[in-house]
Amino acid sequence: MDFEVIIAGVGGMGSAAAWQLARRGRRVLGIERFDIPHAMGSSHGVTRIIRLPYYEDPRYVPLLRRAYELWREIEAASGERLLITTGSIDAGAEDGDLFQGALTSAREHRLAHEVLTGAQVNERFPAYQLPPAHRAVYQPDGGFIASERAIVAHVRAAQAAGAEIHARERVLEWRSRGTDGVTVITDKGRYNASRLVLTAGAWMGELAAPLKRIAIPERQVLAWLQPLQPALFGPDRFPVFNLAVDEGRYYGLPVYEVPGFKFGRYHHRGETVASPDDLRREPDAEDERLLREFAERYFPRGCGPTMALRTCMFTNTVDEHFVIDRHPEYPQVILASPCSGHGYKFCSVVGEIIADLAGGGGTRHDIDFLRLARPALEPGAKQ
Ligand SMILES: Cc1cc2nc3c(=O)[nH]c(=O)nc-3n(C[C@H](O)[C@H](O)[C@H](O)COP(=O)(O)OP(=O)(O)OC[C@H]3O[C@@H](n4cnc5c(N)ncnc54)[C@H](O)[C@@H]3O)c2cc1C
């Protein structure tokens, strides 16, 4: 056998998996079709939010607690600061899903938090101009991860632990070799391994037939605007946010590396694509207009000239929960497709889960709600 584990896709999840497997002494090959890192997938754009009072579902909170610990471990291993704490704001109408969901998670998991009105948020963090009657959960441990640097840190740590990583090599197909092996065929070679990990992000459907119908790529656009009052938009004064407002659901982060505060709209313009290779990558005037309108209304002190616009991809399931499971037909193949617009913060713990599953047994983490065979993902399931 050439390798014990091959990882197809060395982006956010694949790089973390490479480190977790290599540090357990597994012989690992990671194969990435672009560069390390690159701006063609889902993890670029410098930063990603991490937050604990998870409005999407309280079952993510234990995974998040472990994710925090593992982010600190890769920071220690790499000697780099990768997770920057700013506090987090989850805000919206008092009876809305976002505020109520965040509050449920905070209470159920006894997270340190405060409930603020929109007016109180605006007073404490003057960059914000929320509707005064909105409600917010403020949680002090929220922040962001330097996502592209974290991929590099994971890859370097994996290499230091003995992993082999090939960039600019594309996995074309893989074949099962009985129950205990796979052959992976790329545009540069052919490799055998006992286990295969598929962490191909928006391309999952091309490498894993069961995900073709389930994991749908969608175009997103990120904006960075120069703040008119920069002192209000630094990591020390500006908590990361998720906001549900009349115009939709938005997220944002302080100024960091790019000279602008960063934000985006979930499901931006609803542009799903059949293949990520068909994605319209150049942002246009309508993308910019839509995003600037949001900032003018809710962050007017941040709404200076545009500094950058960048396209990126979500990979959505209908229930917006991840898929982390074994392949239904080939148990030696592990599928990890955690996106739906909120996966990056989990990379560190997903790497650990993948390493557990690749070990042949189970994992101590509760990932039952993320299995592939769940009612919401059945053909014809109600949405
Ligand atoms: C605009 C935007 C904002 C987001 N904001 C947040 C946020 O604030 N917080 C958060 O937690 N999450 C956020 N997300 C979601 C998060 O970024 C994703 O969940 C995460 O990046 C997915 O990581 P991944 O490893 O699955 O994908 P990627 O990092 O894209 O990695 C997949 C890799 O597989 C490679 N690959 C694909 N096919 C092949 C092949 N055939 N051969 C070899 N390699 C292959 C790709 O090139 C790629 O490098 C956001 C996403 C977007 C797009």
The ligand as a Tripos MOL2 file, in Angstrom:
@<TRIPOS>MOLECULE
LIG
   53    58     1     0     0
SMALL
NO_CHARGES

@<TRIPOS>ATOM
      1 C1        -18.1650   34.0340    1.2800 C.3       1 LIG1
      2 C2        -18.1120   32.9800    2.3350 C.ar      1 LIG1
      3 C3        -18.1360   33.3530    3.6780 C.ar      1 LIG1
      4 C4        -18.1210   32.3820    4.6750 C.ar      1 LIG1
      5 N1        -18.0820   32.7830    5.9790 N.ar      1 LIG1
      6 C5        -17.9320   31.8510    6.9470 C.ar      1 LIG1
      7 C6        -17.7040   32.2570    8.2830 C.ar      1 LIG1
      8 O1        -17.6260   33.4600    8.5880 O.2       1 LIG1
      9 N2        -17.5490   31.2870    9.2240 N.ar      1 LIG1
     10 C7        -17.5910   29.9700    8.9220 C.ar      1 LIG1
     11 O2        -17.4520   29.1470    9.8190 O.2       1 LIG1
     12 N3        -17.7820   29.5520    7.6400 N.ar      1 LIG1
     13 C8        -17.9320   30.4550    6.6620 C.ar      1 LIG1
     14 N4        -18.0830   30.0750    5.3570 N.ar      1 LIG1
     15 C9        -18.1190   28.6360    5.0420 C.3       1 LIG1
     16 C10       -16.7270   28.0690    5.0420 C.3       1 LIG1
     17 O3        -15.8200   28.9550    4.4490 O.3       1 LIG1
     18 C11       -16.7330   26.7090    4.3560 C.3       1 LIG1
     19 O4        -17.6140   25.8730    5.1030 O.3       1 LIG1
     20 C12       -15.3500   26.0790    4.3390 C.3       1 LIG1
     21 O5        -14.4140   26.9580    3.7830 O.3       1 LIG1
     22 C13       -15.3960   24.7870    3.5360 C.3       1 LIG1
     23 O6        -14.1240   24.1830    3.5900 O.3       1 LIG1
     24 P1        -13.8060   22.9600    2.6230 P.3       1 LIG1
     25 O7        -12.5230   22.3970    3.0570 O.co2     1 LIG1
     26 O8        -15.0140   22.0750    2.5560 O.co2     1 LIG1
     27 O9        -13.6900   23.6550    1.1740 O.3       1 LIG1
     28 P2        -12.3920   24.2610    0.4830 P.3       1 LIG1
     29 O10       -11.5710   25.0010    1.4600 O.co2     1 LIG1
     30 O11       -12.8520   24.9490   -0.7470 O.co2     1 LIG1
     31 O12       -11.5570   22.9740    0.1200 O.3       1 LIG1
     32 C14       -11.9370   22.0460   -0.8570 C.3       1 LIG1
     33 C15       -10.6870   21.7590   -1.6520 C.3       1 LIG1
     34 O13       -10.8440   20.6240   -2.4920 O.3       1 LIG1
     35 C16       -10.1010   20.8830   -3.6600 C.3       1 LIG1
     36 N5        -10.5530   19.9730   -4.7020 N.ar      1 LIG1
     37 C17       -11.7950   19.9140   -5.2400 C.ar      1 LIG1
     38 N6        -11.8540   18.9500   -6.1850 N.ar      1 LIG1
     39 C18       -10.6210   18.3740   -6.2170 C.ar      1 LIG1
     40 C19       -10.0750   17.3340   -6.9980 C.ar      1 LIG1
     41 N7        -10.7970   16.6910   -7.9280 N.pl3     1 LIG1
     42 N8         -8.7750   17.0160   -6.7970 N.ar      1 LIG1
     43 C20        -8.0340   17.6580   -5.8630 C.ar      1 LIG1
     44 N9         -8.5170   18.6730   -5.1080 N.ar      1 LIG1
     45 C21        -9.7980   19.0160   -5.2790 C.ar      1 LIG1
     46 C22       -10.4070   22.3330   -3.9270 C.3       1 LIG1
     47 O14        -9.5120   22.9100   -4.8490 O.3       1 LIG1
     48 C23       -10.3260   22.9300   -2.5440 C.3       1 LIG1
     49 O15        -9.0360   23.3870   -2.2260 O.3       1 LIG1
     50 C24       -18.0950   31.0170    4.3400 C.ar      1 LIG1
     51 C25       -18.0560   30.6380    2.9910 C.ar      1 LIG1
     52 C26       -18.0470   31.6110    1.9900 C.ar      1 LIG1
     53 C27       -17.9780   31.1740    0.5600 C.3       1 LIG1
@<TRIPOS>BOND
     1     1     2 1
     2     2     3 ar
     3     2    52 ar
     4     3     4 ar
     5     4     5 ar
     6     4    50 ar
     7     5     6 ar
     8     6     7 ar
     9     6    13 1
    10     7     8 2
    11     7     9 ar
    12     9    10 ar
    13    10    11 2
    14    10    12 ar
    15    12    13 ar
    16    13    14 ar
    17    14    15 1
    18    14    50 ar
    19    15    16 1
    20    16    17 1
    21    16    18 1
    22    18    19 1
    23    18    20 1
    24    20    21 1
    25    20    22 1
    26    22    23 1
    27    23    24 1
    28    24    25 2
    29    24    26 1
    30    24    27 1
    31    27    28 1
    32    28    29 2
    33    28    30 1
    34    28    31 1
    35    31    32 1
    36    32    33 1
    37    33    34 1
    38    33    48 1
    39    34    35 1
    40    35    36 1
    41    35    46 1
    42    36    37 ar
    43    36    45 ar
    44    37    38 ar
    45    38    39 ar
    46    39    40 ar
    47    39    45 ar
    48    40    41 1
    49    40    42 ar
    50    42    43 ar
    51    43    44 ar
    52    44    45 ar
    53    46    47 1
    54    46    48 1
    55    48    49 1
    56    50    51 ar
    57    51    52 ar
    58    52    53 1
@<TRIPOS>SUBSTRUCTURE
     1 LIG1         1 GROUP 0 **** ****
